[in-house]
């Protein structure tokens, strides 16, 4: 199916990654219950004992966003934010971890369900044409390099809707994750990430928590490790080198996703808080979220994290509610997207999976205490 225009096509394609509606989940997917064996380790006072494979993020005040003119408008203005301490997964949820969840619960991801056009079109512009029936099948978005340079304002030049693409088959039916057990799971929607988090007794991070954690204790730095992209010539994250989206020269060692922990951790012991895969947050996405925060601050100097806006708003795609994703991915390159910076942010429809989107979970200290049958400290 050829696009009628780049924008209309990519809007339709992104919505085709699945609709993730409640009626679908209720009819096709077993209820997800927390697995007692997957619950975090008991806590005892203060921040509690360290849950397995999680790092402590102490919380505090920090400057969220940026006023750097090299950033995107949705990252501005910078503002002071205060958050409580929490635990965060050391790395993104892997294919092996997600497989255990699916095996234990029988969960069916959004990409594995057939889209319903009547429901989907409610979140598309009124004049969006109905896709061919052979497109309305389970599948997801797959990155496909172009054979030649293309305009970088047309995402349809490097994204394809691929029937049969899912977390089990990230590039389509002929692919698998057999040799990628330790890579981050991709092709998961926000709904899939929430379901997994519930099963392990955790939750998705708020955008403020994610950004604070990504900064690793550094204040006002461009990257999670400092202001220099390659300190001493060393790559610190899995990103795109070469001509995007034509050729990735893989100077950092990877063309697609990389195994978790392939690059150095940040100051909090967290891996891949830049590049590799985008990570879902719990917040609704608004283009003007930071402007609204600053307006509400009035004479206050610091805002507390309340979990973000009450609703989504993106004038470039007004019909589709979106959730925040952070961190950038292996596709990020300065020529197009330098979103592996802590302040970078974008919105993605919660029913949409893709080749470069995954997630990690967090755990509040009171949740650790509750799991141990103790009172929060």
C-alpha positions as CSV (number, residue, x, y, z in Angstrom):
1,X,0.0,0.0,0.0
2,X,1.5,3.3,-1.1
3,X,1.2,6.4,1.0
4,X,-1.0,9.2,-0.2
5,X,1.3,11.6,1.6
6,X,4.1,11.1,4.1
7,X,2.3,12.5,7.1
8,X,-1.0,10.8,6.4
9,X,0.8,7.5,5.8
10,X,3.0,7.5,8.9
11,X,0.0,8.7,11.1
12,X,-2.0,5.7,9.8
13,X,1.0,3.3,10.1
14,X,1.7,4.3,13.7
15,X,-1.9,3.8,14.6
16,X,-1.8,0.4,12.9
17,X,0.7,-0.9,15.4
18,X,-2.4,-2.0,17.4
19,X,-5.2,-0.3,19.2
20,X,-4.6,-1.6,22.7
21,X,-8.2,-0.9,23.7
22,X,-9.8,-2.3,26.8
23,X,-12.3,-4.5,25.0
24,X,-9.5,-6.3,23.2
25,X,-7.6,-7.0,26.3
26,X,-10.7,-8.2,28.1
27,X,-11.6,-10.7,25.4
28,X,-8.3,-12.0,24.2
29,X,-5.9,-11.8,27.1
30,X,-6.0,-13.6,30.5
31,X,-6.1,-11.4,33.5
32,X,-2.5,-10.6,34.7
33,X,-1.8,-11.3,38.4
34,X,1.3,-10.5,40.3
35,X,3.6,-13.5,40.6
36,X,4.6,-13.9,44.3
37,X,7.9,-15.4,43.2
38,X,8.6,-12.2,41.2
39,X,8.0,-9.8,44.0
40,X,10.8,-7.6,45.2
41,X,12.9,-8.6,48.2
42,X,11.7,-7.4,51.6
43,X,12.8,-4.0,52.8
44,X,13.8,-3.1,56.3
45,X,14.0,0.6,57.2
46,X,15.2,3.6,55.1
47,X,15.3,2.6,51.5
48,X,15.1,-1.1,52.4
49,X,17.2,-4.0,51.2
50,X,18.1,-3.9,47.5
51,X,15.5,-5.7,45.3
52,X,17.2,-8.0,42.8
53,X,18.8,-6.3,39.8
54,X,17.6,-2.9,40.9
55,X,19.6,0.3,41.7
56,X,18.7,2.9,44.3
57,X,18.0,6.4,43.0
58,X,18.1,8.7,46.0
59,X,15.7,11.4,44.8
60,X,16.0,15.1,45.6
61,X,15.9,18.3,43.6
62,X,17.1,18.7,40.0
63,X,16.7,20.8,36.9
64,X,14.3,19.0,34.6
65,X,14.3,19.8,30.9
66,X,16.7,22.4,29.4
67,X,17.0,25.9,28.1
68,X,19.7,24.8,25.6
69,X,18.8,26.2,22.2
70,X,20.1,23.0,20.6
71,X,17.2,21.1,22.2
72,X,13.7,20.6,20.9
73,X,11.0,23.0,22.0
74,X,9.1,20.3,24.0
75,X,12.2,20.1,26.3
76,X,11.9,23.7,27.4
77,X,11.8,25.5,29.7
78,X,14.1,24.1,32.4
79,X,12.5,24.0,35.8
80,X,13.3,22.7,39.3
81,X,11.7,19.4,40.2
82,X,11.7,17.4,43.5
83,X,11.1,13.7,43.7
84,X,11.3,11.0,46.3
85,X,13.8,8.2,46.2
86,X,13.0,4.9,44.5
87,X,14.4,1.7,43.0
88,X,14.9,1.3,39.3
89,X,15.7,-1.7,37.2
90,X,19.4,-1.7,36.4
91,X,18.6,-2.4,32.8
92,X,15.7,-2.6,30.3
93,X,13.5,-5.6,30.5
94,X,15.0,-8.3,28.3
95,X,13.5,-10.7,25.9
96,X,14.2,-13.5,28.4
97,X,12.4,-11.7,31.2
98,X,9.4,-10.8,29.1
99,X,9.2,-14.5,27.9
100,X,8.9,-15.7,31.5
101,X,6.0,-13.3,32.0
102,X,4.2,-14.5,28.8
103,X,4.8,-18.1,29.7
104,X,3.5,-17.6,33.2
105,X,0.4,-15.6,32.3
106,X,-0.5,-16.4,28.7
107,X,-0.4,-12.7,28.0
108,X,-1.0,-11.6,24.4
109,X,0.7,-8.4,23.3
110,X,-1.0,-5.6,21.4
111,X,1.0,-6.4,18.2
112,X,-0.3,-10.0,18.3
113,X,-3.9,-8.9,18.1
114,X,-5.9,-8.0,15.0
115,X,-6.6,-4.2,14.8
116,X,-10.3,-3.1,14.7
117,X,-10.6,-0.4,12.0
118,X,-13.9,1.0,13.5
119,X,-12.2,1.7,16.8
120,X,-8.9,2.7,15.3
121,X,-10.3,5.4,13.1
122,X,-11.7,7.2,16.1
123,X,-8.2,8.3,16.8
124,X,-7.3,9.3,13.3
125,X,-8.1,12.4,11.2
126,X,-11.6,12.2,9.8
127,X,-10.4,11.9,6.2
128,X,-8.0,9.0,6.8
129,X,-8.7,6.3,4.2
130,X,-9.3,2.7,5.4
131,X,-6.2,0.6,4.8
132,X,-6.4,-2.5,2.6
133,X,-7.7,-5.5,4.6
134,X,-4.4,-7.3,4.2
135,X,-2.9,-4.6,6.4
136,X,-5.4,-4.9,9.2
137,X,-3.7,-8.0,10.6
138,X,-1.6,-8.5,13.7
139,X,1.8,-6.8,13.2
140,X,3.9,-3.8,14.2
141,X,6.3,-1.2,13.0
142,X,9.8,-2.3,11.7
143,X,12.7,0.0,11.0
144,X,13.9,-0.5,7.4
145,X,17.0,1.3,6.1
146,X,16.5,3.2,2.9
147,X,18.7,2.5,-0.1
148,X,19.5,6.2,-0.6
149,X,19.4,9.5,1.2
150,X,15.8,10.6,1.9
151,X,14.1,13.7,3.4
152,X,14.3,13.4,7.2
153,X,10.8,14.9,7.7
154,X,9.1,11.8,6.2
155,X,9.2,8.9,8.7
156,X,7.5,6.6,6.2
157,X,10.8,6.5,4.3
158,X,12.3,4.2,7.0
159,X,9.3,2.7,8.9
160,X,7.3,-0.3,7.5
161,X,4.1,-1.9,8.9
162,X,5.1,-5.6,8.9
163,X,2.4,-8.2,9.4
164,X,3.5,-10.8,12.0
165,X,6.1,-8.5,13.6
166,X,5.9,-8.8,17.4
167,X,8.2,-9.1,20.4
168,X,8.9,-12.7,19.4
169,X,9.6,-11.7,15.8
170,X,11.0,-8.1,16.0
171,X,11.6,-7.7,12.3
172,X,8.7,-9.9,11.1
173,X,7.7,-13.6,10.9
174,X,11.2,-14.7,9.6
175,X,13.0,-13.2,12.6
176,X,13.2,-14.4,16.2
177,X,14.9,-13.6,19.5
178,X,16.7,-16.9,19.9
179,X,20.1,-15.3,20.0
180,X,18.8,-12.1,21.7
181,X,17.7,-13.3,25.1
182,X,19.7,-10.6,26.8
183,X,18.6,-7.8,24.4
184,X,15.9,-5.4,25.5
185,X,12.4,-6.6,24.5
186,X,10.9,-4.4,21.7
187,X,7.6,-4.3,19.8
188,X,5.8,-3.8,23.1
189,X,3.1,-1.2,23.7
190,X,2.6,0.9,26.8
191,X,-0.2,-1.5,27.8
192,X,2.2,-4.4,27.5
193,X,4.8,-2.7,29.6
194,X,2.2,-1.9,32.3
195,X,1.0,-5.5,32.3
196,X,4.5,-6.8,32.8
197,X,5.2,-4.2,35.6
198,X,2.0,-5.3,37.4
199,X,3.0,-8.9,37.2
200,X,6.4,-8.3,38.9
201,X,4.9,-6.0,41.5
202,X,6.4,-2.8,40.1
203,X,5.3,0.1,37.9
204,X,6.6,2.3,35.1
205,X,8.6,5.4,36.1
206,X,7.2,8.9,35.9
207,X,8.9,11.1,33.4
208,X,10.5,13.1,36.2
209,X,11.8,9.9,37.9
210,X,13.2,8.7,34.6
211,X,15.0,11.9,33.8
212,X,16.4,12.3,37.3
213,X,17.6,8.7,37.2
214,X,19.1,9.1,33.7
215,X,21.2,12.1,34.9
216,X,23.0,9.8,37.4
217,X,23.6,12.6,39.9
218,X,25.0,15.0,37.3
219,X,23.4,18.5,37.1
220,X,22.8,20.3,33.8
221,X,25.0,18.0,31.7
222,X,24.1,17.4,28.0
223,X,24.5,13.6,28.3
224,X,24.0,11.1,31.1
225,X,27.8,10.9,31.5
226,X,28.8,14.6,30.9
227,X,29.0,17.2,28.2
228,X,31.3,15.3,25.7
229,X,29.6,12.7,23.5
230,X,32.7,10.5,23.3
231,X,34.9,11.1,26.3
232,X,38.5,10.0,25.4
233,X,37.1,8.7,22.1
234,X,34.9,6.1,23.8
235,X,31.3,5.4,22.8
236,X,29.0,5.5,25.9
237,X,25.7,4.4,24.3
238,X,24.3,2.5,21.3
239,X,23.4,5.1,18.7
240,X,23.5,5.5,14.9
241,X,26.8,6.3,13.2
242,X,26.9,7.0,9.5
243,X,24.3,8.4,7.1
244,X,20.8,8.0,8.6
245,X,18.7,6.1,7.6
246,X,20.9,4.6,4.9
247,X,24.0,3.1,6.5
248,X,24.9,2.5,10.1
249,X,28.7,2.0,10.2
250,X,28.4,0.4,13.7
251,X,31.5,2.2,15.0
252,X,30.0,1.6,18.5
253,X,29.9,-2.1,17.8
254,X,26.1,-2.5,17.0
255,X,23.8,-2.0,14.1
256,X,20.5,-2.8,15.9
257,X,19.8,-3.3,19.6
258,X,22.7,-4.3,21.9
259,X,22.6,-6.6,24.9
260,X,21.9,-4.9,28.1
261,X,25.0,-3.7,30.0
262,X,27.0,-3.3,26.8
263,X,28.0,0.2,27.8
264,X,29.1,1.8,31.1
265,X,26.4,2.5,33.7
266,X,25.7,6.0,34.9
267,X,26.3,7.4,38.3
268,X,23.4,5.5,39.8
269,X,24.5,2.2,38.3
270,X,21.9,2.2,35.6
271,X,22.6,0.9,32.1
272,X,21.3,2.1,28.8
273,X,19.7,5.3,30.0
274,X,20.8,6.7,26.7
275,X,20.3,5.0,23.3
276,X,19.6,1.3,22.5
277,X,15.8,1.6,23.0
278,X,13.2,4.2,23.9
279,X,11.6,3.6,27.3
280,X,8.0,4.0,28.2
281,X,7.0,6.3,31.1
282,X,3.7,6.4,33.0
283,X,3.0,10.1,32.1
284,X,0.6,11.4,29.4
285,X,2.5,13.3,26.8
286,X,1.9,17.0,26.2
287,X,4.1,19.1,23.9
288,X,3.7,22.0,26.4
289,X,4.1,20.0,29.6
290,X,7.1,21.9,30.9
291,X,5.6,25.3,30.0
292,X,2.5,24.3,32.0
293,X,4.6,23.3,35.0
294,X,6.4,26.6,35.0
295,X,3.2,28.5,34.8
296,X,1.8,26.6,37.8
297,X,4.9,27.2,39.8
298,X,4.1,30.9,40.1
299,X,6.2,32.2,43.0
300,X,7.3,28.7,44.0
301,X,10.9,27.7,43.1
302,X,10.4,23.9,43.1
303,X,7.7,21.6,41.8
304,X,7.0,18.1,43.2
305,X,6.5,15.2,40.8
306,X,2.8,14.5,40.5
307,X,3.0,12.1,37.7
308,X,2.6,14.5,34.8
309,X,-0.4,16.0,32.9
310,X,-3.9,14.8,33.2
311,X,-4.3,14.4,29.5
312,X,-2.3,14.2,26.3
313,X,-1.9,17.0,23.8
314,X,0.1,17.0,20.5
315,X,-1.1,19.5,17.9
316,X,0.8,17.6,15.2
317,X,-1.3,14.5,15.9
318,X,-4.4,15.8,17.8
319,X,-6.5,12.7,17.5
320,X,-4.2,10.2,19.2
321,X,-3.5,10.3,22.9
322,X,0.2,9.6,23.7
323,X,2.4,8.5,26.6
324,X,5.9,9.8,27.2
325,X,8.9,7.8,26.0
326,X,12.5,8.8,27.0
327,X,16.1,7.9,26.2
328,X,16.4,7.7,22.5
329,X,17.5,4.6,20.7
330,X,20.0,2.9,18.4
331,X,18.4,5.0,15.6
332,X,19.3,8.3,17.0
333,X,21.8,10.5,15.2
334,X,22.6,14.2,15.4
335,X,21.5,14.7,11.8
336,X,18.0,13.7,12.7
337,X,17.4,13.0,16.4
338,X,19.8,13.5,19.3
339,X,17.3,12.1,21.7
340,X,19.7,10.1,23.8
341,X,20.0,13.3,26.0
342,X,18.3,13.1,29.4
343,X,16.0,16.1,28.7
344,X,14.8,14.7,25.3
345,X,11.3,13.5,25.2
346,X,8.6,12.4,22.7
347,X,5.1,11.1,22.7
348,X,4.0,7.7,21.4
349,X,0.4,6.3,21.2
350,X,0.2,3.8,24.1
351,X,-1.0,1.0,21.7
352,X,2.1,1.4,19.5
353,X,5.1,-0.9,19.5
354,X,8.2,-0.6,17.3
355,X,11.7,-1.9,16.6
356,X,13.2,0.6,19.0
357,X,10.9,0.9,22.0
358,X,11.1,-1.1,25.3
359,X,10.9,-0.3,29.0
360,X,12.2,-0.7,32.5
361,X,10.4,-0.7,35.8
362,X,10.6,1.1,39.2
363,X,9.6,0.4,42.7
364,X,8.7,2.9,45.5
365,X,10.2,2.4,48.9
366,X,6.8,2.0,50.4
367,X,6.1,-0.8,48.0
368,X,9.2,-2.6,49.1
369,X,8.0,-2.3,52.7
370,X,4.5,-3.5,51.9
371,X,6.0,-6.6,50.2
372,X,7.7,-7.4,53.5
373,X,4.6,-6.8,55.6
374,X,6.3,-3.8,57.2
375,X,5.3,-0.2,57.6
376,X,7.0,2.3,55.2
377,X,9.9,4.1,56.9
